């Protein structure tokens, strides 16, 4: 006999599946939680952002520090040059060159000042000269304040061989 199976229409549901055989393999692994995934993604995005900000901020900070040191050296030279001008007025000529110990001026130890010379350090050059030291191109550079004439027409001039980017506004590039 030949039985035909015909499609069944109605409420009947398919027969149930046989139960699964128990598996004896490894236990299923736990998955990462959603918070951990979000944390890893944020860290992966934050690290390059911090690196980019640091690449911009660190050189700007170093430039700011160097400008501050140049300003301190210029201010020191200017105040000492005024003292030399007063001595010039008293003597009638520029006093002889004299080295000033930066420690006696109570300058910060990290000011980057190697030497200070007041008086006439070269023919016709009277005032105060600050020799700088340190990294980033300051080693051997100087800032000097010189004066000429001792009457009401006395003229002050700033002389420096520093990069103009580091010079204070009071010491324009000549």
C-alpha positions in Angstrom: 0.0 0.0 0.0 1.1 3.3 -0.9 0.4 6.0 1.7 0.5 9.5 0.7 1.2 12.3 3.1 -0.8 15.3 2.5 -0.3 18.7 3.9 -2.2 19.2 7.0 -4.1 22.3 7.6 -5.5 23.2 10.9 -4.4 23.6 14.5 -2.0 20.8 14.8 1.5 21.6 15.6 4.5 19.7 14.4 5.6 16.8 16.5 8.1 17.6 19.3 11.8 17.2 18.8 13.6 14.5 20.6 15.5 15.7 23.7 19.2 16.6 23.1 21.8 14.4 24.3 23.9 15.8 27.1 27.3 17.3 25.9 30.4 16.5 27.9 32.6 19.2 26.3 33.9 22.4 28.0 31.6 24.6 30.0 30.4 27.6 28.0 32.6 30.7 28.5 31.3 33.9 30.1 31.1 36.9 27.7 32.4 40.4 28.4 29.9 42.7 30.0 28.7 45.7 28.2 30.4 48.1 30.7 33.7 46.5 30.1 33.4 46.8 26.4 32.4 50.5 26.7 35.4 51.1 29.0 37.8 49.5 26.6 36.5 51.5 23.7 36.8 54.8 25.7 40.3 53.9 26.7 41.2 53.2 23.1 39.9 56.6 22.0 41.3 58.5 25.0 44.9 57.4 24.7 45.5 58.9 21.2 43.6 62.1 22.2 45.8 62.5 25.3 48.9 61.9 23.1 47.9 64.6 20.7 47.2 67.1 23.4 50.5 66.4 25.0 52.3 66.8 21.7 50.8 70.3 21.5 51.0 71.3 25.1 54.5 70.2 26.1 56.4 72.4 23.5 54.2 75.4 24.3 55.0 74.9 28.0 58.7 74.7 27.3 58.5 77.8 25.3 56.7 79.6 28.1 59.3 78.5 30.6 62.2 79.8 28.3 60.4 83.1 27.8 60.0 83.5 31.6 63.7 82.8 32.1 64.6 85.4 29.4 62.3 87.9 31.1 64.0 87.3 34.4 67.4 87.7 32.9 66.3 91.0 31.2 64.8 92.3 34.4 68.0 91.5 36.3 70.2 93.1 33.7 68.0 96.2 33.6 68.0 96.7 37.4 71.8 96.2 37.6 72.3 98.6 34.7 70.5 101.3 36.6 72.9 100.8 39.5 75.8 101.1 37.1 74.3 104.3 35.6 74.1 105.8 39.1 77.7 104.8 39.7 78.7 106.4 36.4 77.0 109.6 37.4 78.9 109.6 40.7 82.3 108.7 39.1 82.0 110.6 35.9 82.9 107.5 33.9 81.8 103.9 33.6 83.0 101.7 36.4 85.3 98.8 35.7 83.8 95.5 34.8 82.8 93.5 37.8 81.3 90.0 38.0 78.3 89.6 40.2 77.5 86.3 41.8 73.9 85.4 40.9 73.5 83.9 44.4 74.0 87.2 46.0 71.0 88.5 44.1 68.9 85.7 45.5 67.9 84.4 42.0 66.3 81.1 41.7 68.8 78.3 41.2 67.0 77.2 38.0 67.0 80.7 36.5 69.6 79.7 33.9 72.0 82.5 34.6 75.6 81.6 34.3 77.3 85.0 34.8 76.5 88.6 35.4 78.9 91.4 34.5 78.3 95.0 35.4 80.2 98.1 34.4 82.2 98.4 31.2 82.6 94.9 29.8 83.8 96.1 26.4 85.0 99.4 25.1 82.0 101.8 24.9 79.6 99.2 26.4 78.5 100.1 29.8 75.7 98.6 31.8 74.9 95.1 32.8 75.2 91.9 30.8 73.6 88.5 31.8 75.1 85.4 30.3 72.6 82.5 30.1 73.1 78.8 30.3 70.9 75.8 29.8 69.3 73.6 27.2 67.3 74.7 24.2 69.7 77.1 22.7 70.2 79.4 25.7 73.7 78.2 26.5 76.2 81.0 25.8 73.4 83.5 24.9 73.2 86.9 26.6 70.9 89.8 27.4 72.4 93.2 28.1 71.1 96.6 29.0 73.5 99.4 28.0 73.2 103.1 28.4 74.7 106.1 26.6 74.8 109.6 27.9 74.0 110.6 31.5 71.9 113.7 31.1 68.2 113.8 30.5 68.9 112.5 27.0 70.3 109.2 28.3 69.4 106.3 26.1 68.9 102.7 27.1 69.4 99.9 24.7 68.7 96.2 25.0 71.2 94.0 23.3 70.7 90.2 23.0 71.6 87.3 20.8 68.6 85.2 21.8 66.0 84.0 19.4 63.5 86.8 19.0 60.7 84.4 20.0 62.1 84.4 23.5 62.9 88.1 24.0 60.6 90.0 26.3 58.6 92.9 24.8 60.9 95.4 26.7 63.9 94.1 24.7 63.0 94.5 21.1 65.1 92.9 18.4 67.6 95.4 17.1 
